[in-house]
Amino acid sequence: MTEAVRLVIWDLDETFWKGTITEGGVQEDSHFGHIVEALAKRGIISSICSKNDFDRAREVLERMGVWQYFVFPSINWEPKGARIAHIVEQVQLRAPTILFIDDNPMNLEEAKFVVPGLQVADETIIPTMLDNPLFAGKDDPSMKRLADYRLLETKSEAQEAIGGDTHAFLRDSRIRVELEYDIEKHIDRVIELINRTNQLNFTKIRLPDDQEAARAEVRAMTEGYDCHTGLVRVRDRFGDYGYVGFFLQRKGAGYNTLQHFCFSCRTLGMSVETWIYRQLGRPELTVQGEVISDIFDESNPCDWISYYQEGQDDAQAEIAGEGGILLCGGCDLEAVAHYVQPVTRNFRLFANTIRHGGEIRRDHSTIVACSAAPLPQGVSDCLEQSGYTQDDLSLDYASGAYSLVVFSFWGDLYYRTYRQYGGDAVLTYTPSNLGYNDVLSFYEPDLRGRGVPDSGIAAFRYAKANLIHNGPSDEKLFLGNLRRILSAIPPTTQIVLLAATERQLEPAILQRHRTFNGWLEAAWREFDNVAVLPIETFIEDDAEQVTSTHFTRPVYQRLAARLKSYYREIERQAAQTTMTAETTETVAAE
């Protein structure tokens, strides 16, 4: 075994348990369910490929209390090779990150032949798995990763049942792609895409924070004779997304690789990245870290995208209103921004960014609240030492410049918070895509191994020395932050709080989402200018919910349509109020 394991596919008889269902029965008190559960808490998923009767095997696993820990189980009498290939396709993982365990050597050889790169082992590996560094995974005590895969399983089943409604929507969107090869003309946008994208950045090779140094590095890396670079511009019938992607391809005799391949969340769910990857000839690509799109999924037709040709029926611009709109959130509102932006002359999107080799969660309530009033110097210093800048801490929602402000505080659902030792600062801190883990439990070599630059190491050292783990946001912290934010916004500004989904979730995650939504409802009752908008309102089918916080493109488009309608009503009422006031002044003057 050579690569960290992300999925284990288990045989059942004489492997997961002692005995066989059809010959003598199973010793139900002798099985490895505790290992499957422990792996799930490390973010490592388990599936099944067994030659057995499905209903009988499920009954045994349910009695053992472990059925819920398996996804995409394949239990029938067909040959295992093709079934394992289908599991690999369903989970959307690379074969070298998957381990198949079986007591039959012939089954192992068949699996290796049908699925090149698949790791295999016999049952003797099982007792040592939890001590093997290739099964270290990532701390996931709430088993969120398992929940996401169960959701993917449900989505896969639903997609087969509904017959591709999402694809019909995308085909109707008339998505057009244009490639811009003048990198020098748009060099700052290239830098921004490389350094600030994360969830659709497949390579995660960052540039220096110093702008001039970054420009020099871009120029140097695009000079090679074998270097093919381009910016990706996307349009559809709703409008122009601008330059949302960048690639740097090196291609010559015997090689075809991608050095950079990154996209903005503006086009999340449109499969632009998959289409571009195929247009480039499916070059070799080593995906770094977690991404939320599987460009290797050959079942994705991507037939709704074509190259842009000048003179096509471009989207018509909407008449822009006078009042401003502010969207503050994560990739959910980034996906919505394109649809909403044309309706106002004053639009701002305040979303997360990448800095010092890590994610800066600007959508978390602890950070958004910092803009409500001037910060004490000690708090400001702590935040800046932890990687934040004044731009992160000076969002102008209190300025009165906006008629509509939309907040998505979903970062508070899972990300940990930290309290300044001996000080008043409270913040979220997420270096190097460590996700929802307590980052203070890691050490400097862990971060250097993830490619964190010296500037990120400096921030991590400060955090280790000066921050105390505070856990995810609780009611007191979140509502305190929310009240500070909402109280600073003029009462004439209308505010929308985006509620989290309560659909198709595991019990622990469902409870967290319900609790979070309850906090939003408390704010709605307290502030007259606040409305709570559940994301579920815009989900028409389970297949449209990809994970607990990510959705297919139609969901974002429906949400945007509601926000635009709400904004238009705000504008209409404002105009009516102005007209009434002017009439009153005229009558008074007469």
PyMOL commands that set and color helices and strands:
alter all, ss='L'
color gray80, all
select helices_A, chain A and resi 33-40+54-64+67-69+80-91+95-97+105-114+123-131+133-135+144-162+165-172+184-196+211-221+265-267+272-279+331-343+365-371+377-385+411-414+431-433+439-441+444-448+454-466+475-488+507-526+535-538+542-544+553-589
alter helices_A, ss='H'
color red, helices_A
select strands_A, chain A and resi 7-10+17-20+25-31+45-51+74-76+98-101+119-121+175-180+227-236+239-252+255-263+305-307+324-328+347-350+353-355+358-360+402-407+416-420+426-428+467-472+494-499+530-534
alter strands_A, ss='S'
color yellow, strands_A
deselect
rebuild
show_as cartoon
